[in-house]
Amino acid sequence: MASNPILKISNVSRTFGAIQALKEANFEINEGEIMGLVGENGAGKSTLVKIISGFDPGFKGSYQINGQEVKFETPSQAEESGIAIAQQELSLIPNMSVAENIFLTGAKVKKFATLNTLSKMARPYLDEVGLTDVDPRTRINLLSVGEQHLVEVARLISREAKILILDEPTAALGEAESRRILEMVERLAANGKSIIYVSHRLDEIFKITKRITILRDGVSQGVQQTKDIDVNKLVEIML
């Protein structure tokens, strides 16, 4: 495991009025790592994810990328530094093609480009997330929900994201489509992407991670080596 994390958060606190969502929380992830992030509802996961992805700049504490102190005021600033989030609610436009959705708000293409041109550009990103059998010219609303989640990640990869936050990516999926998501995550990590995997499905956490960050009442409970604990121990720490 790398000695210098690609992303490191130290002693981060965030309050909302009288509510303290995070209390000197710590988090780190290395290049090419799948880091599980778990905790029961209200533990502070969403707040931490919003801070990492630039949606919430109102925190106190240290936030470093490759050893350099940063503070993002907007999600676009985080994306420029290689951090992107795929949230539970997809941001795709249903009646547009897969290729058009991938490049809709990116800066990689000219304002006027043919669908064939976009399709050729989209192909390697779709292949990377495992959608080798999907025609980039297909409308989004003709894909399954699981395939749409994969397109969402392909869109983020097209923007050269190095750190991907996947927030409950399989919550609405069945077993077969969930398996495709997990295969994609492992493939991306093998290609050097760092994945922050947020999930209540602990079986998935144990299957694809080597380390797990646990939050309880806004406090990080240290980083656990996945091989050193079981589900009962993990739940005990969470509660």
Backbone torsions as a table, in degrees:
resi	resn	phi	psi	omega
1	MET	NA	138.8	-177.6
2	ALA	-63.1	145.4	-178.7
3	SER	-81.8	-23.8	-179.5
4	ASN	-112.2	108.1	-178.3
5	PRO	-62.0	148.0	175.4
6	ILE	-73.1	-29.3	176.7
7	LEU	-136.9	134.1	180.0
8	LYS	-143.4	128.9	176.2
9	ILE	-118.0	129.8	-175.7
10	SER	-129.9	130.4	174.0
11	ASN	50.2	47.3	-178.6
12	VAL	-89.4	129.1	177.5
13	SER	-124.4	148.5	178.0
14	ARG	-147.7	126.4	178.3
15	THR	-119.0	148.5	173.9
16	PHE	-126.7	94.6	-173.9
17	GLY	64.7	-122.1	-179.3
18	ALA	-86.9	-4.5	-177.2
19	ILE	-95.6	126.6	176.1
20	GLN	-102.6	104.7	-175.3
21	ALA	-77.3	-36.2	176.7
22	LEU	-131.5	140.1	-177.4
23	LYS	-128.2	93.4	178.5
24	GLU	51.0	48.4	-178.4
25	ALA	-77.6	151.6	178.7
26	ASN	-125.9	146.2	179.7
27	PHE	-158.3	142.8	175.2
28	GLU	-151.1	157.9	176.2
29	ILE	-149.5	143.3	-179.2
30	ASN	-99.6	165.4	178.2
31	GLU	-63.5	133.1	178.7
32	GLY	73.1	15.9	-178.0
33	GLU	-102.6	145.6	168.3
34	ILE	-103.4	107.9	-178.9
35	MET	-101.9	120.3	175.2
36	GLY	-76.2	140.9	175.1
37	LEU	-126.3	114.4	-174.2
38	VAL	-132.2	162.2	178.7
39	GLY	162.9	153.7	179.5
40	GLU	-72.5	171.4	179.4
41	ASN	-56.6	132.4	-179.1
42	GLY	88.1	3.7	-178.1
43	ALA	-76.1	-18.4	179.3
44	GLY	114.5	5.1	-178.3
45	LYS	-60.1	-48.9	-177.0
46	SER	-63.1	-39.2	178.4
47	THR	-64.1	-44.7	179.0
48	LEU	-61.9	-43.8	-179.8
49	VAL	-62.9	-40.6	178.9
50	LYS	-64.8	-37.3	177.5
51	ILE	-65.8	-47.2	-178.4
52	ILE	-60.7	-39.6	-173.8
53	SER	-90.9	6.0	173.6
54	GLY	86.6	6.4	179.8
55	PHE	-81.7	-16.2	-175.0
56	ASP	-139.9	94.2	179.7
57	PRO	-86.5	1.0	-172.6
58	GLY	-87.7	40.9	-177.9
59	PHE	-109.7	166.5	173.3
60	LYS	-116.0	141.5	179.5
61	GLY	130.2	-172.0	-174.2
62	SER	-105.7	135.5	177.9
63	TYR	-133.2	115.8	-176.5
64	GLN	-123.5	139.4	170.9
65	ILE	-118.1	119.7	-177.5
66	ASN	51.3	40.3	176.5
67	GLY	82.0	-2.4	-179.5
68	GLN	-103.9	132.7	179.8
69	GLU	-68.8	132.6	179.4
70	VAL	-135.3	162.4	169.6
71	LYS	-153.5	113.9	-176.6
72	PHE	-91.6	130.6	177.0
73	GLU	-89.4	-21.8	-177.3
74	THR	-142.3	159.0	175.3
75	PRO	-61.3	-32.5	-179.9
76	SER	-65.5	-33.8	175.6
77	GLN	-65.8	-39.9	177.5
78	ALA	-64.7	-41.8	179.0
79	GLU	-62.1	-38.2	178.5
80	GLU	-62.8	-25.8	177.6
81	SER	-93.3	6.6	174.6
82	GLY	91.9	20.0	-179.6
83	ILE	-115.8	127.9	-178.7
84	ALA	-142.3	153.2	-177.9
85	ILE	-125.5	135.3	171.1
86	ALA	-105.4	107.7	-176.0
87	GLN	-88.6	169.2	-178.3
88	GLN	-59.7	-40.6	179.0
89	GLU	-88.8	116.4	-175.0
90	LEU	-68.9	148.9	-179.4
91	SER	-108.3	28.5	-179.1
92	LEU	-89.4	154.7	177.1
93	ILE	-99.6	112.5	-168.4
94	PRO	-57.6	-38.7	-173.7
95	ASN	-93.4	13.6	172.9
96	MET	-107.1	161.7	-176.6
97	SER	-73.1	164.5	175.3
98	VAL	-56.6	-49.2	-177.4
99	ALA	-62.0	-42.4	-179.9
100	GLU	-63.7	-39.4	178.5
101	ASN	-65.0	-39.1	-178.2
102	ILE	-61.7	-38.6	-174.2
103	PHE	-108.8	12.7	-171.9
104	LEU	-57.1	-46.6	-176.9
105	THR	-115.1	12.2	179.6
106	GLY	-84.3	172.5	-178.6
107	ALA	-109.1	13.6	-173.7
108	LYS	-85.4	-15.5	-176.3
109	VAL	-124.5	159.5	176.4
110	LYS	-70.8	162.8	-179.5
111	LYS	-61.2	-31.6	179.9
112	PHE	-117.7	112.6	179.8
113	ALA	-144.0	143.1	-179.5
114	THR	-74.4	159.1	178.7
115	LEU	-63.6	-35.5	178.0
116	ASN	-63.9	-40.0	177.7
117	THR	-63.4	-46.5	179.1
118	LEU	-62.7	-37.6	-179.0
119	SER	-63.5	-43.0	178.5
120	LYS	-64.1	-38.6	178.9
121	MET	-70.0	-32.5	-177.1
122	ALA	-76.7	-25.7	-172.8
123	ARG	-50.5	-50.8	-177.6
124	PRO	-64.1	-30.7	179.2
125	TYR	-72.7	-37.9	176.5
126	LEU	-66.8	-39.9	178.2
127	ASP	-62.5	-37.7	-177.0
128	GLU	-65.5	-32.1	179.7
129	VAL	-94.2	4.4	174.5
130	GLY	94.1	9.7	179.6
131	LEU	-95.1	53.0	-177.3
132	THR	-68.1	-21.4	-176.3
133	ASP	-98.9	6.0	-178.1
134	VAL	-101.0	127.9	175.4
135	ASP	-75.5	123.9	-178.7
136	PRO	-59.7	-17.5	-179.8
137	ARG	-84.3	-5.5	-179.2
138	THR	-69.0	139.2	175.7
139	ARG	-68.4	143.7	-178.4
140	ILE	-57.3	-40.1	-175.3
141	ASN	-71.5	-2.5	175.4
142	LEU	-95.2	-3.5	179.4
143	LEU	-93.2	158.3	173.0
144	SER	-71.1	164.9	179.5
145	VAL	-60.7	-40.6	179.2
146	GLY	-63.0	-41.6	178.2
147	GLU	-65.3	-35.4	177.8
148	GLN	-64.8	-37.7	175.9
149	HIS	-62.3	-39.0	178.9
150	LEU	-67.1	-38.0	175.9
151	VAL	-62.9	-40.4	178.3
152	GLU	-58.0	-42.2	179.1
153	VAL	-69.4	-39.2	176.5
154	ALA	-58.3	-37.9	177.8
155	ARG	-61.5	-41.9	179.5
156	LEU	-68.4	-39.9	179.9
157	ILE	-63.8	-35.5	179.9
158	SER	-62.0	-20.3	178.5
159	ARG	-95.0	15.1	175.0
160	GLU	64.7	35.9	175.9
161	ALA	-67.0	133.2	178.0
162	LYS	-102.2	-27.0	178.2
163	ILE	-120.7	119.1	-177.8
164	LEU	-112.1	130.2	174.5
165	ILE	-103.3	118.8	178.3
166	LEU	-109.3	108.9	-173.9
167	ASP	-98.1	103.5	-179.8
168	GLU	49.2	55.0	-173.7
169	PRO	-67.9	-19.7	-177.7
170	THR	-110.1	10.1	-172.8
171	ALA	-58.5	-34.8	-176.8
172	ALA	-105.6	15.1	-172.9
173	LEU	-111.0	155.0	173.6
174	GLY	-82.1	-176.8	-173.7
175	GLU	-64.0	-45.3	-176.4
176	ALA	-64.5	-44.5	-178.9
177	GLU	-72.6	-33.1	174.9
178	SER	-61.3	-38.8	178.8
179	ARG	-62.6	-36.9	177.2
180	ARG	-64.4	-39.0	178.1
181	ILE	-63.2	-45.7	-179.0
182	LEU	-64.3	-39.7	177.3
183	GLU	-62.7	-39.5	177.4
184	MET	-62.7	-44.8	-179.3
185	VAL	-58.7	-46.1	-179.7
186	GLU	-65.7	-35.7	179.1
187	ARG	-66.9	-42.7	-179.5
188	LEU	-65.0	-41.3	178.7
189	ALA	-64.1	-38.8	177.8
190	ALA	-64.3	-25.1	178.0
191	ASN	-90.9	8.0	173.6
192	GLY	99.6	-0.7	177.2
193	LYS	-76.0	147.7	174.9
194	SER	-101.3	128.6	-173.4
195	ILE	-118.6	122.2	170.7
196	ILE	-96.4	111.0	-171.6
197	TYR	-107.1	108.3	-178.7
198	VAL	-100.5	122.3	-177.4
199	SER	-159.5	147.1	170.3
200	HIS	-89.0	-9.6	179.3
201	ARG	-84.1	93.2	-172.7
202	LEU	-66.5	-26.3	177.2
203	ASP	-62.9	-36.0	176.8
204	GLU	-68.3	-41.2	179.2
205	ILE	-58.4	-43.8	-178.6
206	PHE	-72.3	-25.3	-177.0
207	LYS	-76.9	-39.3	-169.3
208	ILE	-113.5	-8.2	-177.5
209	THR	-104.9	157.3	169.9
210	LYS	-107.5	-20.8	177.5
211	ARG	-137.7	151.7	-177.7
212	ILE	-134.0	129.7	171.1
213	THR	-98.8	128.8	-176.0
214	ILE	-114.4	131.2	175.0
215	LEU	-110.9	139.7	174.0
216	ARG	-141.2	119.6	179.9
217	ASP	53.3	40.1	176.9
218	GLY	79.8	2.9	-178.3
219	VAL	-113.6	131.1	176.8
220	SER	-75.5	136.6	-176.2
221	GLN	-100.7	27.7	-179.2
222	GLY	83.8	172.5	179.4
223	VAL	-102.7	128.5	-179.3
224	GLN	-104.4	136.9	169.8
225	GLN	-74.3	124.9	-175.0
226	THR	-56.2	-38.6	-177.0
227	LYS	-68.2	-16.6	-174.3
228	ASP	-94.3	-5.6	-179.0
229	ILE	-132.6	166.4	174.2
230	ASP	-121.6	-178.3	-176.2
231	VAL	-60.7	-43.4	-178.9
232	ASN	-60.2	-43.1	179.0
233	LYS	-65.8	-41.3	-179.8
234	LEU	-62.4	-45.5	179.3
235	VAL	-63.7	-38.8	177.7
236	GLU	-59.1	-43.8	179.1
237	ILE	-66.6	-41.0	179.9
238	MET	-61.3	-36.2	-174.0
239	LEU	-97.5	NA	NA
